[in-house]
Amino acid sequence: KGGYRYGATDDFGFKAEENPVHVHDLHATILHLLGFNHLDLTYRYAGRDFRLTDVHGEIVHDLVA
C-alpha cells in the first residue's frame, strides 16, 4: 500500500491550508491506536493538572478510518 496524504499546504509548504493537525492531536490519535485513552493520562504537578496531549488534543478520526 502506498503512502497517505492528509490535508494540504500552501505553495511553499510553509503553512497547512486544509485539515491542519496539531502535534497534540497526532499524539492523541497515536495513543488511541495503541489502546490508551489520552484523557486518562493526566498528572498533577505544582497544583495543576497536566495531560500528555494538553487540553487541545483530540483524536483525528479521519486518520483512523
N, CA, C and O of each residue as an XYZ file, in Angstrom:
260
protein
N       0.849     -1.181      0.000
C       0.000      0.000      0.000
C       0.889      1.237      0.000
O       1.902      1.290      0.697
N       0.507      2.197     -0.767
C       1.266      3.439     -0.841
C       1.059      4.319      0.374
O       0.299      3.979      1.281
N       1.734      5.440      0.384
C       1.608      6.390      1.484
C       0.253      7.075      1.489
O      -0.545      6.916      0.565
N       0.008      7.839      2.543
C      -1.268      8.527      2.707
C      -0.992      9.990      2.981
O      -0.156     10.323      3.821
N      -1.685     10.858      2.282
C      -1.533     12.298      2.473
C      -2.832     12.833      3.061
O      -3.916     12.537      2.558
N      -2.724     13.615      4.119
C      -3.899     14.180      4.783
C      -3.760     15.691      4.801
O      -2.802     16.216      5.369
N      -4.698     16.398      4.189
C      -4.655     17.858      4.170
C      -3.820     18.380      3.019
O      -3.428     17.634      2.122
N      -3.558     19.675      3.063
C      -2.770     20.322      2.012
C      -2.066     21.542      2.599
O      -2.503     22.112      3.599
N      -0.968     21.927      1.954
C      -0.219     23.102      2.392
C      -0.278     24.179      1.315
O      -0.798     23.964      0.220
N       0.269     25.343      1.657
C       0.354     26.415      0.659
C       1.401     26.043     -0.396
O       2.002     24.971     -0.322
N       1.613     26.905     -1.354
C       2.527     26.611     -2.468
C       3.970     26.379     -2.019
O       4.723     25.684     -2.701
N       4.358     26.947     -0.890
C       5.723     26.803     -0.399
C       5.870     25.675      0.621
O       6.986     25.374      1.044
N       4.760     25.046      1.024
C       4.813     24.002      2.043
C       5.070     24.552      3.431
O       5.526     23.830      4.318
N       4.777     25.830      3.620
C       5.074     26.503      4.882
C       3.933     26.386      5.884
O       4.184     26.211      7.077
N       2.690     26.478      5.430
C       1.543     26.518      6.329
C       0.457     25.566      5.837
O       0.206     25.454      4.638
N      -0.181     24.881      6.788
C      -1.283     23.982      6.438
C      -2.493     24.805      6.023
O      -2.937     25.685      6.760
N      -3.012     24.520      4.861
C      -4.180     25.231      4.336
C      -5.464     24.428      4.533
O      -6.538     25.006      4.704
N      -5.358     23.116      4.511
C      -6.536     22.254      4.573
C      -6.299     21.166      5.622
O      -5.270     20.491      5.596
N      -7.243     20.999      6.538
C      -7.187     19.977      7.595
C      -5.899     20.036      8.422
O      -5.169     19.046      8.472
N      -5.600     21.159      9.068
C      -4.389     21.207      9.895
C      -4.531     20.305     11.123
O      -5.604     20.221     11.721
N      -3.447     19.640     11.485
C      -3.428     18.744     12.646
C      -2.291     19.191     13.551
O      -1.137     19.252     13.127
N      -2.619     19.501     14.792
C      -1.608     19.905     15.766
C      -0.919     18.653     16.306
O      -1.477     17.557     16.244
N       0.279     18.818     16.828
C       1.024     17.679     17.359
C       0.263     17.013     18.508
O       0.372     15.799     18.680
N      -0.504     17.771     19.297
C      -1.295     17.178     20.375
C      -2.387     16.273     19.810
O      -2.692     15.232     20.392
N      -2.973     16.660     18.685
C      -3.971     15.811     18.033
C      -3.330     14.528     17.516
O      -3.917     13.452     17.624
N      -2.146     14.637     16.963
C      -1.442     13.457     16.464
C      -1.102     12.511     17.614
O      -1.254     11.297     17.478
N      -0.645     13.050     18.738
C      -0.346     12.224     19.908
C      -1.601     11.527     20.416
O      -1.558     10.340     20.738
N      -2.712     12.244     20.492
C      -3.968     11.643     20.947
C      -4.404     10.525     20.013
O      -4.909      9.500     20.471
N      -4.218     10.706     18.717
C      -4.594      9.688     17.738
C      -3.712      8.455     17.873
O      -4.214      7.332     17.833
N      -2.413      8.644     18.032
C      -1.499      7.511     18.191
C      -1.805      6.755     19.475
O      -1.823      5.525     19.475
N      -2.046      7.471     20.573
C      -2.398      6.809     21.832
C      -3.694      6.023     21.691
O      -3.814      4.931     22.246
N      -4.655      6.555     20.964
C      -5.919      5.856     20.716
C      -5.667      4.551     19.957
O      -6.242      3.515     20.291
N      -4.810      4.603     18.941
C      -4.495      3.401     18.163
C      -3.747      2.361     18.990
O      -3.834      1.165     18.710
N      -3.014      2.808     20.006
C      -2.318      1.889     20.904
C      -3.222      1.358     22.013
O      -2.801      0.512     22.802
N      -4.458      1.846     22.079
C      -5.409      1.355     23.067
C      -5.488      2.168     24.343
O      -6.093      1.724     25.319
N      -4.891      3.348     24.359
C      -4.925      4.210     25.538
C      -5.973      5.301     25.363
O      -6.216      5.775     24.253
N      -6.586      5.689     26.465
C      -7.466      6.851     26.469
C      -6.621      8.046     26.901
O      -6.206      8.130     28.057
N      -6.369      8.953     25.990
C      -5.468     10.072     26.294
C      -6.020     10.977     27.386
O      -5.256     11.705     28.019
N      -7.319     10.950     27.620
C      -7.899     11.775     28.684
C      -7.555     11.229     30.069
O      -7.552     11.974     31.049
N      -7.265      9.924     30.150
C      -6.917      9.314     31.433
C      -5.462      9.552     31.821
O      -5.093      9.332     32.975
N      -4.644      9.989     30.899
C      -3.220     10.195     31.168
C      -2.993     11.613     31.686
O      -2.338     12.433     31.043
N      -3.547     11.872     32.855
C      -3.466     13.185     33.491
C      -2.627     13.061     34.760
O      -2.771     12.092     35.505
N      -1.769     14.016     35.006
C      -0.964     14.018     36.222
C      -0.986     15.417     36.824
O      -1.188     16.412     36.127
N      -0.774     15.466     38.126
C      -0.804     16.737     38.844
C       0.623     17.167     39.159
O       1.424     16.389     39.677
N       0.922     18.419     38.838
C       2.228     18.990     39.134
C       2.026     20.444     39.535
O       1.350     21.200     38.838
N       2.607     20.826     40.648
C       2.546     22.197     41.163
C       1.106     22.682     41.293
O       0.811     23.846     41.024
N       0.217     21.793     41.701
C      -1.171     22.168     41.936
C      -2.027     22.287     40.693
O      -3.157     22.768     40.765
N      -1.510     21.858     39.560
C      -2.262     21.962     38.311
C      -2.266     20.618     37.604
O      -1.265     19.902     37.612
N      -3.384     20.280     36.998
C      -3.478     19.039     36.233
C      -2.903     19.243     34.834
O      -3.222     20.215     34.150
N      -2.056     18.313     34.427
C      -1.462     18.319     33.093
C      -1.847     17.032     32.384
O      -2.091     16.007     33.021
N      -1.898     17.095     31.076
C      -2.202     15.913     30.282
C      -1.144     15.789     29.190
O      -0.650     16.799     28.689
N      -0.797     14.573     28.822
C       0.226     14.369     27.797
C      -0.143     15.027     26.482
O       0.734     15.483     25.748
N      -1.433     15.082     26.174
C      -1.885     15.682     24.919
C      -2.406     17.096     25.117
O      -3.049     17.648     24.225
N      -2.137     17.687     26.271
C      -2.588     19.030     26.610
C      -4.116     19.108     26.500
O      -4.763     18.095     26.232
N      -4.676     20.244     26.695
C      -6.135     20.377     26.664
C      -6.670     20.441     25.246
O      -7.880     20.342     25.041
N      -5.791     20.605     24.259
C      -6.237     20.756     22.880
C      -6.232     19.449     22.106
O      -6.757     19.399     20.993
N      -5.658     18.392     22.659
C      -5.518     17.144     21.923
C      -6.839     16.422     21.708
O      -7.537     16.092     22.667
N      -7.176     16.179     20.459
C      -8.376     15.432     20.082
C      -7.983     14.372     19.062
O      -7.046     14.564     18.288
N      -8.696     13.261     19.065
C      -8.433     12.187     18.116
C      -8.874     12.629     16.724
O      -9.979     13.144     16.553
N      -8.013     12.430     15.737
C      -8.338     12.749     14.344
C      -8.920     11.482     13.723
O      -8.182     10.607     13.270
N     -10.241     11.394     13.708
C     -10.911     10.173     13.258
C     -10.722      9.922     11.767
O     -10.820      8.776     11.328
N     -10.455     10.954     10.981
C     -10.217     10.762      9.547
C      -8.932      9.979      9.289
O      -8.820      9.293      8.273
N      -7.968     10.076     10.193
C      -6.728      9.321     10.035
C      -6.893      7.867     10.445
O      -6.178      6.995      9.951
N      -7.833      7.602     11.347
C      -8.040      6.246     11.857
C      -8.826      5.410     10.863
O      -8.550      4.223     10.696
N      -9.798      6.014     10.206
C     -10.693      5.260      9.313
C     -10.015      4.837      8.034
O     -10.639      4.198      7.188
